[in-house]
Amino acid sequence: MKKTSSVLFFGFGQVAQTIFHDLKSKNFKFFATNTTGRLKNKSYKKCFFLKFNSKVYDKKIKQLIEKIDYIVVSIAPDKKGDLVLKNFKESIKNFKGKKIIYLSSTAVYGDHAGAWVNESSTTKPKTSTGSKRLQAEKQWQRLKKQEKLPIFILRIAGIYSPKNNIVNRIIHSKILNLNSSQYISRIHINDLSNIIIKIILKTKINRSIFNVADNQPLTPLESASIAVNFLGKKFQLSKFLKSLTINYSKNKIFSDSKRVMNDKLIKDLNYKLQFPNLNSGLINIFN
């Protein structure tokens, strides 16, 4: 009889939820933290929830860390660093499982004036998000080196999904400055889930840091031009453009421009993207 594996999600947002749905048919036990320690949605009845927030956490988490097979960390760090390490570092030192996967962001690279970046590129974040993520990455990397732990870091591009995508943002008048020459990389939520599962299931992986992005970085205008095809005949783009009042060019979050390379992800994990570009991803979502 095949042994049951176990996974602990620190944070149960859209990424962890997608992984859960993609893995639940396999031989896995699921545990997850959220701020209340419960979730009423019956879709997740096979997942055991534990309370973890800025003020309190379930004491069972420490015991679980030392027994679990896989840990996936998606909780955002604060200005002092990673919240999981802040509360459970000593327990993680005693981790006897197979892999810990930390979900970081390509924001750690900062602005590269539209140039291509790989995992060896300079990290020079300009935003608060990028700086916090880089600080958290360094904490995990130090622990990996000190304790010889199987820790993997994924630098993830902008995630889009049925709930959060450029088409919906256009409809609600939330879009980047169309005059910007900034390059933006993305990844479909399904590809991201498949990649994390691939890391979980793959026996041998030769590197510990991966960029996670599709094959086609785009400018905001290129993205919007693709998105228009999914808006329907009644949508008037010219009217929408006139309604824009927010000057996104002054917002620092949109000041980074880089094209994220994914060749190491594709080669080392032998992974073929299900949605290699925005158009194919939007077809999946809207058609």
C-alpha positions as CSV (number, residue, x, y, z in Angstrom):
1,M,0.0,0.0,0.0
2,K,1.3,3.4,-1.0
3,K,2.4,5.6,1.9
4,T,0.3,8.7,2.5
5,S,2.3,12.0,2.2
6,S,1.5,15.2,4.1
7,V,1.7,18.8,3.2
8,L,1.4,21.9,5.4
9,F,0.4,25.2,3.8
10,F,1.4,28.3,5.7
11,G,-1.3,30.6,4.3
12,F,-4.3,29.4,2.4
13,G,-4.9,31.9,-0.4
14,Q,-5.5,31.3,-4.1
15,V,-2.2,29.5,-4.7
16,A,-2.6,27.0,-1.8
17,Q,-6.2,26.4,-2.6
18,T,-5.3,25.6,-6.2
19,I,-2.6,23.2,-5.1
20,F,-5.0,21.5,-2.8
21,H,-7.6,21.0,-5.5
22,D,-4.9,19.7,-7.9
23,L,-3.4,17.3,-5.3
24,K,-6.5,16.1,-3.4
25,S,-7.0,13.1,-5.8
26,K,-3.5,11.8,-4.8
27,N,-2.5,10.1,-1.6
28,F,-2.0,13.2,0.6
29,K,-3.1,14.6,4.0
30,F,-3.6,18.4,4.1
31,F,-3.0,20.9,6.8
32,A,-3.2,24.7,6.5
33,T,-2.9,27.8,8.6
34,N,-5.2,30.7,8.4
35,T,-6.0,33.6,10.8
36,T,-9.0,31.8,12.4
37,G,-8.1,28.1,12.4
38,R,-11.3,27.2,10.4
39,L,-12.8,27.5,7.0
40,K,-16.6,27.0,6.4
41,N,-16.2,26.2,2.7
42,K,-17.0,22.5,2.3
43,S,-14.7,22.2,-0.7
44,Y,-11.8,22.1,1.8
45,K,-13.3,19.6,4.3
46,K,-10.3,17.3,3.7
47,C,-7.9,20.0,4.9
48,F,-7.3,20.4,8.7
49,F,-6.9,24.1,9.6
50,L,-4.8,25.6,12.4
51,K,-4.9,29.1,13.7
52,F,-1.9,31.4,13.0
53,N,-2.0,35.2,13.0
54,S,0.1,38.1,14.3
55,K,-1.1,37.6,17.9
56,V,-1.5,33.9,18.4
57,Y,-0.9,30.4,16.9
58,D,-2.0,26.9,17.5
59,K,0.7,25.0,19.5
60,K,0.1,21.9,17.4
61,I,1.9,23.7,14.5
62,K,5.3,23.2,16.1
63,Q,4.8,19.4,16.5
64,L,3.4,19.2,13.0
65,I,6.4,20.9,11.4
66,E,8.7,18.2,12.7
67,K,6.5,15.4,11.3
68,I,5.2,16.8,8.0
69,D,6.6,15.8,4.6
70,Y,6.2,19.1,2.7
71,I,5.8,22.7,3.7
72,V,4.6,25.5,1.3
73,V,5.0,29.0,2.6
74,S,3.0,31.8,1.0
75,I,2.5,34.2,3.9
76,A,3.9,37.6,3.0
77,P,6.7,38.9,5.2
78,D,6.5,42.0,7.3
79,K,9.2,44.7,7.7
80,K,11.0,42.5,10.2
81,G,11.2,39.5,7.9
82,D,9.5,36.1,7.5
83,L,6.6,35.5,9.9
84,V,6.9,31.7,9.8
85,L,10.6,31.8,10.8
86,K,9.9,34.4,13.4
87,N,7.5,32.0,15.2
88,F,8.7,28.5,14.2
89,K,12.4,28.7,13.4
90,E,13.5,26.2,16.1
91,S,10.9,23.7,14.9
92,I,11.9,24.1,11.3
93,K,15.5,23.4,12.3
94,N,14.2,19.9,13.3
95,F,12.3,19.4,10.0
96,K,12.7,15.8,8.9
97,G,10.6,16.0,5.8
98,K,11.4,16.1,2.1
99,K,11.0,19.8,1.0
100,I,10.1,23.3,2.1
101,I,9.0,25.6,-0.7
102,Y,9.0,29.4,-0.1
103,L,7.0,31.5,-2.5
104,S,8.8,34.7,-3.1
105,S,8.4,37.3,-5.9
106,T,10.3,38.6,-9.0
107,A,10.0,42.0,-7.2
108,V,13.3,41.1,-5.5
109,Y,15.1,42.0,-8.8
110,G,13.9,45.6,-8.9
111,D,14.2,47.6,-12.1
112,H,16.4,46.3,-14.9
113,A,15.2,48.8,-17.5
114,G,13.5,46.1,-19.5
115,A,16.4,43.7,-19.6
116,W,16.1,40.0,-19.2
117,V,16.8,38.7,-15.7
118,N,17.7,35.2,-14.5
119,E,18.2,33.6,-11.1
120,S,21.8,35.0,-11.0
121,S,20.8,38.6,-11.8
122,T,21.4,41.4,-9.3
123,T,18.7,41.8,-6.7
124,K,18.0,45.5,-6.2
125,P,14.4,46.0,-5.1
126,K,12.9,49.5,-5.2
127,T,9.6,48.6,-3.7
128,S,8.7,47.8,-0.1
129,T,7.3,44.4,-1.3
130,G,10.5,43.5,-3.1
131,S,12.7,44.5,-0.1
132,K,10.7,42.5,2.4
133,R,10.7,39.5,0.1
134,L,14.4,39.7,-0.4
135,Q,15.0,39.9,3.3
136,A,12.8,36.9,3.9
137,E,14.6,35.0,1.1
138,K,18.0,35.6,2.8
139,Q,16.6,34.3,6.1
140,W,15.5,31.1,4.5
141,Q,18.8,30.7,2.6
142,R,20.8,31.2,5.8
143,L,18.7,28.5,7.5
144,K,19.2,26.2,4.5
145,K,22.9,26.6,4.7
146,Q,23.2,26.3,8.5
147,E,20.9,23.3,8.9
148,K,21.3,21.6,5.5
149,L,17.6,21.8,4.9
150,P,15.9,21.1,1.5
151,I,14.6,24.6,1.0
152,F,13.4,25.8,-2.4
153,I,12.7,29.4,-3.3
154,L,10.3,30.4,-6.1
155,R,10.5,33.9,-7.5
156,I,7.1,34.3,-8.9
157,A,5.9,36.8,-11.6
158,G,2.5,38.4,-11.5
159,I,-0.1,35.7,-10.9
160,Y,-3.3,35.8,-12.9
161,S,-6.4,33.6,-12.5
162,P,-10.2,33.6,-13.1
163,K,-10.6,36.0,-10.2
164,N,-7.7,38.3,-10.9
165,N,-6.7,39.1,-14.4
166,I,-6.2,42.0,-16.8
167,V,-9.7,41.6,-18.4
168,N,-11.4,42.1,-15.0
169,R,-9.1,45.0,-14.1
170,I,-10.0,46.8,-17.4
171,I,-13.7,46.3,-16.7
172,H,-13.3,47.8,-13.2
173,S,-11.0,50.6,-14.6
174,K,-7.9,49.2,-12.8
175,I,-5.1,49.0,-15.4
176,L,-1.5,50.1,-15.7
177,N,-0.5,53.2,-17.5
178,L,-0.9,52.3,-21.2
179,N,1.8,54.7,-22.2
180,S,4.4,52.9,-20.1
181,S,7.2,51.0,-21.8
182,Q,7.5,48.8,-18.6
183,Y,7.8,45.0,-19.2
184,I,5.7,42.8,-17.0
185,S,6.0,39.0,-16.6
186,R,3.1,36.8,-15.6
187,I,2.2,33.2,-14.7
188,H,-1.2,31.5,-14.9
189,I,-2.4,30.1,-11.5
190,N,-2.7,26.6,-12.9
191,D,0.9,26.6,-14.2
192,L,2.1,27.9,-10.8
193,S,0.2,25.1,-9.0
194,N,1.6,22.5,-11.4
195,I,5.1,23.7,-11.0
196,I,4.9,23.5,-7.1
197,I,3.4,20.0,-7.4
198,K,6.2,19.1,-9.8
199,I,8.8,20.2,-7.1
200,I,6.9,18.3,-4.4
201,L,6.8,15.1,-6.4
202,K,10.2,15.2,-8.2
203,T,12.9,13.1,-6.5
204,K,16.0,15.0,-7.4
205,I,16.3,18.8,-8.1
206,N,19.7,20.3,-8.8
207,R,19.0,23.9,-7.9
208,S,17.2,25.7,-5.1
209,I,16.0,29.0,-6.7
210,F,13.7,29.2,-9.7
211,N,12.1,32.1,-11.6
212,V,8.4,31.3,-12.3
213,A,7.0,33.1,-15.3
214,D,5.6,32.4,-18.7
215,N,7.4,32.9,-22.0
216,Q,6.1,36.3,-23.0
217,P,6.7,39.5,-21.0
218,L,4.5,42.3,-22.2
219,T,4.1,46.0,-21.9
220,P,0.8,47.3,-20.5
221,L,-0.4,48.3,-24.0
222,E,0.5,44.9,-25.4
223,S,-1.4,43.2,-22.5
224,A,-4.5,45.5,-23.0
225,S,-4.5,44.8,-26.7
226,I,-4.8,41.1,-26.0
227,A,-7.3,41.6,-23.3
228,V,-9.7,43.6,-25.5
229,N,-10.4,40.4,-27.5
230,F,-12.1,39.0,-24.4
231,L,-14.2,42.0,-23.4
232,G,-17.1,41.4,-25.7
233,K,-18.6,43.6,-28.5
234,K,-20.5,45.9,-26.1
235,F,-17.3,47.1,-24.4
236,Q,-16.1,50.5,-25.7
237,L,-12.3,50.8,-25.3
238,S,-12.2,54.5,-26.2
239,K,-14.8,55.3,-23.5
240,F,-12.8,53.3,-21.0
241,L,-9.5,55.1,-21.8
242,K,-11.2,58.5,-21.3
243,S,-12.5,57.4,-17.9
244,L,-9.0,56.6,-16.5
245,T,-8.1,59.1,-13.8
246,I,-5.4,57.4,-11.9
247,N,-1.8,58.3,-12.8
248,Y,-0.2,54.9,-12.4
249,S,3.2,56.2,-13.6
250,K,3.7,57.9,-10.2
251,N,3.1,54.6,-8.4
252,K,6.3,52.9,-7.4
253,I,4.8,49.5,-7.8
254,F,4.7,50.1,-11.5
255,S,8.2,51.5,-11.8
256,D,10.0,48.1,-12.2
257,S,10.7,46.9,-15.8
258,K,12.2,43.6,-16.5
259,R,11.7,40.5,-18.5
260,V,11.9,37.3,-16.4
261,M,13.7,34.3,-17.9
262,N,12.2,30.8,-17.1
263,D,14.7,28.5,-18.9
264,K,16.1,26.9,-15.8
265,L,12.6,26.1,-14.6
266,I,11.7,24.5,-17.9
267,K,14.9,22.6,-18.2
268,D,15.6,21.5,-14.6
269,L,12.1,20.5,-13.8
270,N,11.3,19.2,-17.4
271,Y,8.2,21.3,-17.3
272,K,6.1,22.3,-20.3
273,L,4.0,25.4,-19.6
274,Q,0.3,24.8,-20.0
275,F,-0.2,28.5,-20.8
276,P,3.0,29.9,-22.3
277,N,1.6,33.4,-22.9
278,L,-1.2,35.7,-21.8
279,N,-3.5,35.0,-24.8
280,S,-3.5,31.2,-24.1
281,G,-4.2,31.8,-20.4
282,L,-7.1,34.1,-21.1
283,I,-8.6,31.7,-23.6
284,N,-8.6,29.1,-20.8
285,I,-10.3,31.5,-18.4
286,F,-12.9,33.1,-20.7
287,N,-13.7,30.6,-23.4
